[in-house]
């Protein structure tokens, strides 16, 4: 290659590199801007729908649920964001874990929650899927409702609608909110 050809090739290569160096950051800035706007405006709607729920603010708290038929007691914490955390008075003797799940409003003062927990079985670790239908009084201090549960063996997906449980159970409950007294 002649020196003149080399200069042209070098110059053209440098020009393409400079063009690339100027346009690449522009693409990155555009992509990041679109992503940021999507998160700010698109994601905000999802969060706002959950946390602006008037029932969510009214029911958020911890409750003591007493089950009928000597079913034991539960301590349940309901989050404004749709979360549900619970523990049962019999879980230590029966080798199952705390329950975690989510809830949604079904009527003016009613919610439905679905929760999961793990159960220690002879064949391994199984799981249970519970559905709670909960109704609140007008002050959101007292609750009543019913629960339905299905226990599944190890290796079975409890969220699969055609999964066959090894045990089913149901019960009713009443309960009240845990409050802090002003002394």
VOBA-1610 file (N, C-alpha, C; in pm, whole numbers, padded with zeros to 5 digits, always signed):
BEGIN
Unk+00084-00117+00000Unk+00000+00000+00000Unk+00088+00123+00000Unk+00048+00222-00076Unk+00127+00346-00081Unk+00096+00429+00041Unk+00183+00528+00065Unk+00163+00617+00180Unk+00033+00695+00167Unk+00000+00735+00047Unk-00123+00811+00025Unk-00244+00724+00057Unk-00238+00597+00012Unk-00350+00506+00040Unk-00360+00480+00189Unk-00245+00467+00254Unk-00242+00445+00399Unk-00306+00562+00473Unk-00273+00689+00429Unk-00328+00808+00493Unk-00479+00811+00477Unk-00527+00778+00357Unk-00671+00781+00331Unk-00739+00675+00417Unk-00681+00555+00420Unk-00738+00446+00499Unk-00741+00485+00647Unk-00629+00540+00699Unk-00621+00583+00838Unk-00722+00693+00867Unk-00731+00789+00777Unk-00822+00901+00795Unk-00966+00852+00795Unk-00997+00761+00702Unk-01133+00709+00694Unk-01166+00625+00818Unk-01070+00547+00866Unk-01089+00465+00986Unk-01112+00555+01107Unk-01032+00661+01119Unk-01045+00755+01229Unk-01181+00825+01223Unk-01223+00861+01103Unk-01350+00929+01084Unk-01466+00839+01127Unk-01459+00708+01090Unk-01563+00614+01131Unk-01562+00593+01281Unk-01442+00587+01340Unk-01430+00571+01484Unk-01487+00692+01554Unk-01456+00811+01505Unk-01507+00933+01567Unk-01659+00939+01553Unk-01710+00899+01436Unk-01854+00897+01415Unk-01918+00798+01513Unk-01857+00682+01528Unk-01906+00580+01620Unk-01902+00633+01763Unk-01792+00697+01800Unk-01778+00748+01935Unk-01881+00855+01966Unk-01924+00933+01866Unk-02024+01036+01889Unk-02165+00977+01893Unk-02195+00877+01815Unk-02331+00824+01809Unk-02358+00720+01917Unk-02258+00645+01958Unk-02279+00542+02059Unk-02333+00601+02190Unk-02271+00707+02245Unk-02326+00765+02367Unk-02468+00819+02347Unk-02498+00868+02230Unk-02632+00919+02203Unk-02734+00807+02212Unk-02700+00690+02155Unk-02789+00575+02165Unk-02807+00532+02310Unk-02699+00527+02383Unk-02705+00486+02523Unk-02791+00585+02602Unk-02771+00714+02581Unk-02850+00815+02651Unk-02998+00801+02618Unk-03029+00776+02493Unk-03168+00760+02452Unk-03230+00639+02517Unk-03159+00527+02515Unk-03210+00404+02576Unk-03230+00422+02726Unk-03133+00481+02792Unk-03144+00504+02937Unk-03258+00600+02969Unk-03277+00702+02887Unk-03386+00797+02909Unk-03522+00729+02897Unk-03538+00648+02793Unk-03664+00576+02774Unk-03689+00481+02891Unk-03585+00410+02934Unk-03597+00318+03046Unk-03635+00393+03173Unk-03570+00504+03200Unk-03599+00584+03319Unk-03742+00636+03316Unk-03788+00687+03203Unk-03925+00737+03191Unk-04026+00625+03209Unk-03995+00507+03157Unk-04085+00393+03174Unk-04096+00356+03321Unk-03984+00354+03391Unk-03985+00321+03534Unk-04061+00428+03612Unk-04032+00555+03583Unk-04096+00663+03658Unk-04245+00670+03635Unk-04287+00663+03510Unk-04428+00681+03481Unk-04504+00550+03470Unk-04447+00450+03410Unk-04513+00321+03397Unk-04517+00246+03528Unk-04404+00241+03598Unk-04396+00169+03725Unk-04474+00238+03834Unk-04485+00370+03828Unk-04556+00444+03931Unk-04703+00406+03936Unk-04762+00379+03820Unk-04903+00340+03817Unk-04924+00211+03895Unk-04837+00114+03875Unk-04852-00014+03943Unk-04840+00004+04093Unk-04740+00078+04136Unk-04720+00101+04279Unk-04836+00181+04336Unk-04879+00284+04265Unk-04988+00368+04314Unk-05116+00288+04330Unk-05146+00197+04239Unk-05268+00118+04250Unk-05267+00032+04375Unk-05150-00017+04414Unk-05144-00100+04533Unk-05147-00017+04661Unk-05064+00085+04672Unk-05050+00154+04798Unk-05155+00261+04821Unk-05226+00306+04716Unk-05329+00406+04734Unk-05465+00345+04765Unk-05471+00214+04776Unk-05597+00147+04806Unk-05645+00191+04943Unk-05766+00246+04950Unk-05817+00293+05079Unk-05834+00177+05177Unk-05873+00061+05129Unk-05887-00052+05221Unk-05749-00096+05270Unk-05648-00088+05185Unk-05513-00125+05227Unk-05465-00043+05345Unk-05490+00086+05340Unk-05452+00174+05451Unk-05536+00145+05575Unk-05662+00110+05555Unk-05752+00085+05668Unk-05722-00047+05739Unk-05679-00149+05664Unk-05662-00282+05725Unk-05519-00315+05763Unk-05424-00237+05718Unk-05284-00269+05747Unk-05263-00279+05898Unk-05205-00390+05940Unk-05180-00411+06082Unk-05166-00558+06114Unk-05162-00589+06244Unk-05146-00725+06291Unk-05273-00767+06363Unk-05316-00890+06338Unk-05441-00942+06392Unk-05418-01077+06458Unk-05497-01104+06562Unk-05501-01236+06624Unk-05629-01303+06576Unk-05614-01416+06507Unk-05729-01491+06456Unk-05745-01617+06538Unk-05866-01641+06589Unk-05897-01762+06665Unk-05984-01850+06578Unk-05936-01970+06548Unk-06011-02061+06463Unk-06113-02140+06544Unk-06226-02170+06481Unk-06331-02251+06544Unk-06285-02396+06552Unk-06363-02479+06618Unk-06337-02624+06624Unk-06198-02656+06677Unk-06150-02582+06776Unk-06017-02605+06834Unk-05909-02606+06727Unk-05923-02518+06629Unk-05826-02512+06520Unk-05701-02435+06552Unk-05692-02378+06671Unk-05574-02302+06709Unk-05590-02154+06679Unk-05479-02083+06684Unk-05479-01938+06663Unk-05374-01901+06560Unk-05394-01786+06499Unk-05298-01733+06402Unk-05267-01589+06438Unk-05144-01551+06415Unk-05107-01409+06417Unk-05079-01374+06272Unk-05152-01275+06222Unk-05144-01238+06082Unk-05111-01090+06071Unk-05017-01057+05984Unk-04986-00917+05954Unk-05025-00891+05810Unk-05110-00791+05792Unk-05159-00753+05660Unk-05091-00623+05621Unk-05025-00622+05507Unk-04954-00503+05461Unk-05039-00419+05367Unk-05019-00288+05370Unk-05091-00197+05282Unk-05064-00228+05136Unk-04950-00288+05107Unk-04907-00318+04970Unk-04962-00448+04914Unk-05049-00515+04989Unk-05105-00641+04941Unk-05035-00763+04996Unk-04946-00747+05091Unk-04874-00862+05148Unk-04948-00917+05270Unk-04922-01044+05298Unk-04986-01116+05410Unk-04880-01207+05470Unk-04858-01196+05600Unk-04762-01281+05671Unk-04833-01340+05792Unk-04819-01470+05813Unk-04887-01532+05926Unk-04808-01644+05988Unk-04847-01674+06111Unk-04792-01789+06182Unk-04905-01852+06261Unk-04896-01983+06284Unk-05003-02058+06348Unk-04954-02117+06480Unk-05043-02123+06577Unk-05006-02174+06709Unk-04967-02322+06708Unk-05011-02399+06611Unk-04979-02541+06605Unk-04859-02573+06515Unk-04799-02474+06456Unk-04698-02506+06355Unk-04573-02572+06411Unk-04537-02547+06535Unk-04418-02612+06591Unk-04441-02761+06613Unk-04558-02797+06664Unk-04589-02939+06686Unk-04611-03015+06556Unk-04658-02945+06454Unk-04692-03010+06327Unk-04590-02985+06217Unk-04481-02923+06247Unk-04368-02905+06155Unk-04405-02838+06023Unk-04463-02720+06032Unk-04483-02641+05911Unk-04439-02498+05937Unk-04410-02428+05830Unk-04349-02295+05839Unk-04453-02184+05853Unk-04404-02062+05870Unk-04491-01945+05863Unk-04555-01939+05725Unk-04662-01863+05715Unk-04731-01849+05588Unk-04702-01710+05530Unk-04685-01705+05400Unk-04667-01577+05331Unk-04754-01577+05208Unk-04806-01459+05175Unk-04892-01451+05059Unk-04929-01310+05024Unk-05040-01298+04953Unk-05088-01168+04909Unk-05240-01165+04917Unk-05295-01045+04922Unk-05439-01029+04932Unk-05488-00930+04827Unk-05619-00937+04801Unk-05684-00838+04715Unk-05823-00812+04770Unk-05874-00693+04744Unk-06007-00656+04789Unk-06111-00723+04701Unk-06217-00777+04764Unk-06325-00841+04688Unk-06457-00768+04703Unk-06478-00699+04814Unk-06597-00617+04838Unk-06554-00500+04925Unk-06651-00419+04965Unk-06619-00296+05039Unk-06529-00320+05160Unk-06564-00414+05246Unk-06483-00444+05365Unk-06440-00590+05367Unk-06412-00644+05249Unk-06371-00784+05239Unk-06246-00797+05153Unk-06164-00895+05192Unk-06046-00929+05112Unk-06038-01080+05098Unk-05961-01123+05000Unk-05926-01264+04984Unk-05774-01271+04981Unk-05718-01361+05058Unk-05572-01378+05062Unk-05538-01521+05023Unk-05431-01537+04948Unk-05374-01668+04918Unk-05236-01672+04980Unk-05209-01778+05054Unk-05080-01791+05121Unk-05019-01929+05095Unk-04890-01937+05114Unk-04816-02063+05101Unk-04735-02088+05227Unk-04712-02213+05255Unk-04616-02250+05359Unk-04556-02386+05324Unk-04448-02419+05392Unk-04384-02549+05374Unk-04423-02640+05489Unk-04432-02770+05461Unk-04467-02870+05563Unk-04365-02982+05558Unk-04316-03021+05674Unk-04221-03132+05682Unk-04302-03262+05684Unk-04286-03342+05579Unk-04358-03468+05565Unk-04260-03584+05573Unk-04308-03706+05591Unk-04221-03824+05595Unk-04142-03839+05466Unk-04205-03802+05353Unk-04142-03818+05220Unk-04060-03696+05177Unk-04048-03597+05261Unk-03975-03475+05225Unk-04052-03351+05263Unk-04019-03242+05199Unk-04084-03115+05231Unk-04195-03089+05130Unk-04317-03081+05180Unk-04433-03050+05098Unk-04469-02904+05116Unk-04584-02866+05065Unk-04630-02727+05078Unk-04780-02724+05091Unk-04830-02612+05140Unk-04974-02593+05153Unk-05012-02460+05091Unk-05128-02458+05032Unk-05187-02337+04974Unk-05316-02309+05050Unk-05326-02189+05106Unk-05444-02149+05181Unk-05514-02034+05110Unk-05646-02031+05123Unk-05725-01916+05082Unk-05802-01868+05204Unk-05789-01740+05235Unk-05860-01677+05346Unk-05960-01578+05288Unk-06085-01587+05330Unk-06185-01486+05300Unk-06211-01411+05430Unk-06180-01283+05431Unk-06182-01205+05554Unk-06277-01087+05539Unk-06364-01069+05640Unk-06453-00953+05644Unk-06420-00870+05767Unk-06413-00739+05748Unk-06378-00646+05855Unk-06503-00573+05903Unk-06504-00537+06033Unk-06613-00455+06084Unk-06597-00311+06033Unk-06690-00224+06067Unk-06688-00087+06014Unk-06567-00005+06060Unk-06510-00038+06174Unk-06392+00034+06223Unk-06261-00038+06188Unk-06269-00151+06121Unk-06153-00231+06082Unk-06072-00277+06203Unk-06143-00311+06312Unk-06079-00360+06432Unk-06105-00508+06457Unk-06217-00557+06404Unk-06256-00696+06423Unk-06276-00762+06288Unk-06244-00892+06282Unk-06257-00967+06157Unk-06331-01098+06182Unk-06385-01151+06076Unk-06440-01286+06076Unk-06420-01341+05936Unk-06424-01473+05927Unk-06404-01528+05794Unk-06390-01678+05793Unk-06342-01726+05679Unk-06323-01869+05660Unk-06192-01891+05586Unk-06137-02009+05606Unk-06014-02046+05536Unk-06030-02185+05477Unk-05961-02204+05366Unk-05957-02332+05297Unk-05813-02363+05267Unk-05771-02488+05291Unk-05633-02524+05267Unk-05618-02655+05193Unk-05507-02667+05122Unk-05471-02789+05052Unk-05324-02817+05078Unk-05293-02938+05120Unk-05154-02978+05142Unk-05110-03066+05025Unk-04988-03039+04977Unk-04934-03111+04861Unk-04805-03183+04899Unk-04780-03297+04837Unk-04657-03371+04866Unk-04534-03301+04807Unk-04419-03348+04847Unk-04292-03297+04798Unk-04287-03306+04646Unk-04239-03201+04582Unk-04222-03201+04438Unk-04344-03159+04358Unk-04456-03131+04424Unk-04578-03090+04355Unk-04592-02939+04368Unk-04621-02872+04257Unk-04639-02728+04254Unk-04776-02692+04312Unk-04782-02627+04427Unk-04912-02595+04487Unk-04992-02492+04407Unk-04928-02422+04314Unk-04997-02321+04233Unk-05052-02380+04102Unk-05022-02506+04077Unk-05075-02573+03958Unk-05222-02606+03984Unk-05313-02554+03902Unk-05456-02574+03928Unk-05501-02721+03921Unk-05425-02807+03857Unk-05464-02947+03849Unk-05385-03036+03946Unk-05303-02975+04032Unk-05227-03052+04130Unk-05323-03117+04229Unk-05293-03241+04265Unk-05381-03317+04354Unk-05326-03309+04497Unk-05404-03254+04591Unk-05357-03244+04729Unk-05365-03380+04800Unk-05283-03395+04903Unk-05289-03516+04985Unk-05382-03496+05105Unk-05418-03368+05129Unk-05507-03337+05241Unk-05572-03202+05214Unk-05699-03188+05252Unk-05767-03059+05244Unk-05826-03027+05381Unk-05845-02903+05410Unk-05902-02862+05537Unk-05969-02726+05523Unk-06057-02696+05616Unk-06125-02568+05617Unk-06164-02535+05761Unk-06190-02408+05785Unk-06230-02366+05919Unk-06285-02225+05909Unk-06348-02181+06014Unk-06391-02042+06026Unk-06310-01978+06138Unk-06310-01846+06143Unk-06233-01777+06246Unk-06296-01642+06277Unk-06260-01591+06392Unk-06289-01454+06431Unk-06158-01396+06481Unk-06149-01265+06485Unk-06025-01206+06531Unk-06035-01058+06556Unk-05925-01005+06607Unk-05921-00861+06633Unk-05780-00808+06608Unk-05775-00678+06584Unk-05650-00610+06554Unk-05570-00588+06683Unk-05442-00603+06674Unk-05350-00571+06782Unk-05327-00421+06781Unk-05349-00356+06894Unk-05330-00210+06902Unk-05232-00177+07013Unk-05183-00056+07010Unk-05092-00007+07113Unk-05172+00089+07201Unk-05177+00061+07331Unk-05251+00146+07422Unk-05170+00270+07459Unk-05241+00381+07470Unk-05176+00504+07519Unk-05183+00505+07670Unk-05070+00502+07738Unk-05069+00501+07885Unk-05045+00639+07940
//
